[in-house]
Amino acid sequence: MDAEPRVGAGSRVRAVLDGYEAAARPELIARFDALRPGEIYAPVIDLFPAAAARVADIGAGTGRDAAWFAARGHQVLAVEPVRALREAAMRLHDAPQIEWLDDRLPELEAAQARGPFELVTVSAVWQHLDDDARPLAMASLAAMAPPGGLVVLSLRHGPGAAGRQVFPASPDDAIGTARGCGLELVRRSQAASVQASNRASGVHWTWLALQRVR
């Protein structure tokens, strides 16, 4: 019996993006945009640049976090590959400090060309990449930060939404992959989901703050 053909990482990423495109209705956009960035980033917020800096928000969604960074004086590259979310974000958060970009992990070629960035955030995205895509994704993120720059990842643990597949995310594996890309761990922290419905289904997060050392 022949083995089933292996689904490529690119196809899996595309399926997740299609799932977000289909789900990007007004009620979902409003729910995502209503979450508070200060609460989401609480485990690592004290590590963020105090002075004006260049920030790359990878998987910017509705632009909620990008607008929050811009309001704090940062110049923000908001990277969002889902057209429905990106267009909604541009309407909701029309700020001159935000540049919107259609690009995606794991390659982030266009985003890399706009670097470097003192802070690169990847919030609620890593779980959508499988083990094949993660080494390239980590290398792409590392390439966007200068020496001393910070890459911040949140790793989801628990079930995902229907149509938006998630893959198990091992913090130890992520830290090891990061080290191979010249990123050293400066903080590892656990956090409950800020959404009550996710908490009820067992979702929690590991936050990793990684500093570029070479």
C-alpha positions in Angstrom: 0.0 0.0 0.0 1.4 3.3 -1.0 2.0 5.9 1.7 -0.2 9.0 1.6 1.6 12.0 0.0 3.1 14.3 2.6 1.5 17.7 2.8 4.1 20.4 2.4 4.7 23.1 5.0 3.7 25.8 2.5 0.3 24.1 2.0 -0.3 23.9 5.7 0.5 27.6 6.2 -1.8 28.4 3.2 -4.6 26.4 4.8 -4.3 28.3 8.0 -4.4 31.6 6.2 -7.4 30.5 4.3 -9.1 29.6 7.6 -8.5 33.1 8.9 -9.7 34.7 5.7 -13.0 32.7 6.0 -13.3 33.6 9.7 -12.6 37.3 9.3 -16.1 38.5 9.9 -17.0 41.7 11.7 -17.7 40.0 15.0 -14.3 38.2 15.0 -12.4 41.4 14.0 -14.2 43.3 16.8 -13.4 40.6 19.4 -9.7 40.4 18.4 -9.4 44.2 18.3 -10.9 44.6 21.8 -8.2 42.7 23.5 -5.7 44.8 25.5 -2.1 44.7 24.3 -0.9 45.8 27.8 -2.5 42.7 29.3 -1.4 40.4 26.5 2.3 41.5 26.7 2.4 41.7 30.5 4.9 38.9 30.9 7.5 40.7 28.7 6.4 44.3 28.5 9.2 45.6 30.8 11.7 44.4 28.2 10.3 46.6 25.4 12.2 49.6 24.2 11.5 52.7 26.3 12.6 55.2 23.7 11.2 55.4 20.1 12.3 52.3 18.2 11.5 50.3 15.0 9.1 47.5 15.8 8.0 44.7 13.5 4.6 43.1 14.4 4.5 39.7 12.6 1.0 38.5 12.2 -0.5 41.9 12.9 -4.1 40.7 12.6 -6.5 43.7 13.2 -3.6 46.1 13.8 -4.5 46.3 17.5 -0.9 45.8 18.7 0.6 47.8 15.9 -1.5 50.8 16.9 -0.6 50.3 20.6 3.1 50.4 19.7 2.6 53.4 17.4 0.8 55.3 20.2 3.9 54.8 22.3 6.1 56.6 19.7 7.4 53.6 17.8 7.6 53.2 14.0 5.8 49.9 13.2 5.9 47.5 10.3 2.7 45.6 10.6 3.0 42.3 8.7 -0.3 40.5 7.9 -0.8 38.0 5.1 -4.6 37.7 5.5 -6.2 40.3 3.2 -9.5 40.6 5.1 -7.6 41.2 8.4 -5.1 43.6 6.8 -7.7 45.7 5.1 -9.8 45.9 8.3 -6.7 46.9 10.3 -5.9 49.7 7.9 -9.4 51.1 8.3 -9.4 50.7 12.1 -5.8 52.0 12.7 -4.9 54.5 10.1 -1.7 56.0 11.6 1.3 57.5 9.8 3.7 55.5 12.1 2.4 52.2 10.8 3.5 50.6 7.5 1.3 47.7 6.4 2.9 44.8 4.6 1.5 41.6 2.9 4.2 39.0 3.9 4.3 35.8 5.8 6.3 33.3 7.8 8.4 31.3 7.4 10.4 33.3 4.8 9.4 37.0 5.5 11.5 38.1 2.6 9.9 41.5 2.2 9.9 42.2 5.9 13.5 41.3 6.2 14.4 43.8 3.5 12.8 46.6 5.6 14.9 45.7 8.7 16.6 45.9 11.1 14.1 46.3 14.0 14.9 46.7 17.7 11.8 44.7 18.6 10.2 41.9 16.6 6.9 40.5 18.0 5.3 37.2 17.0 2.1 37.0 19.1 -0.3 34.1 18.7 1.3 33.0 15.5 4.0 30.3 16.2 1.4 27.6 16.9 0.4 27.7 13.2 3.8 26.7 12.0 4.8 23.0 12.0 8.2 21.6 12.9 9.3 21.8 9.3 8.7 25.5 9.0 9.9 26.6 12.4 13.7 26.6 11.8 13.4 28.8 8.7 10.9 31.0 10.5 13.3 31.5 13.4 16.2 32.3 11.1 14.0 34.9 9.3 13.1 36.5 12.6 16.7 36.6 13.8 17.7 38.2 10.5 15.3 41.1 11.2 16.9 42.1 14.5 20.3 43.8 15.0 22.8 42.7 17.7 21.0 43.5 20.9 17.6 43.5 19.3 14.8 41.5 20.8 12.5 38.8 19.3 9.4 38.0 21.4 7.4 34.9 20.8 4.2 33.5 22.4 3.7 29.8 22.2 0.2 28.5 22.5 -0.6 25.3 24.4 -4.1 23.9 24.0 -6.7 23.4 21.2 -7.1 25.8 18.3 -10.2 27.0 16.5 -11.8 25.0 13.8 -10.3 25.7 10.4 -7.1 27.3 11.9 -4.9 24.3 12.7 -2.4 24.6 15.5 0.7 22.4 16.1 2.3 21.5 19.5 4.9 24.1 20.4 7.8 23.0 22.7 9.5 25.9 24.5 12.7 23.9 24.8 12.7 23.2 21.1 12.1 26.9 20.2 14.9 28.0 22.5 17.3 25.5 21.0 16.3 26.6 17.5 16.7 30.2 18.4 20.2 29.6 19.9 21.3 28.2 16.5 20.1 31.4 14.9 22.1 33.7 17.2 19.3 34.4 19.6 19.7 33.8 23.4 16.9 33.5 25.9 16.5 36.4 28.3 13.1 35.4 29.6 10.7 32.5 29.7 7.3 33.1 31.3 4.0 31.2 31.6 0.7 33.0 31.2 -3.0 32.2 31.1 -5.0 33.2 28.1 -6.5 36.7 28.4 -9.7 35.3 26.8 -12.1 33.6 29.1 -13.4 31.1 26.5 -9.8 30.0 25.8 -9.0 29.6 29.4 -12.1 27.4 29.8 -10.8 25.2 27.0 -7.4 24.9 28.6 -5.4 27.3 26.5 -2.3 28.9 28.1 0.9 30.4 26.8 4.6 30.4 27.1 6.3 33.7 26.4 9.9 33.7 25.2 12.1 36.9 24.9 15.2 36.2 22.8 18.0 38.6 22.2 20.2 38.7 19.1 23.8 38.1 20.2 25.4 37.4 16.8 
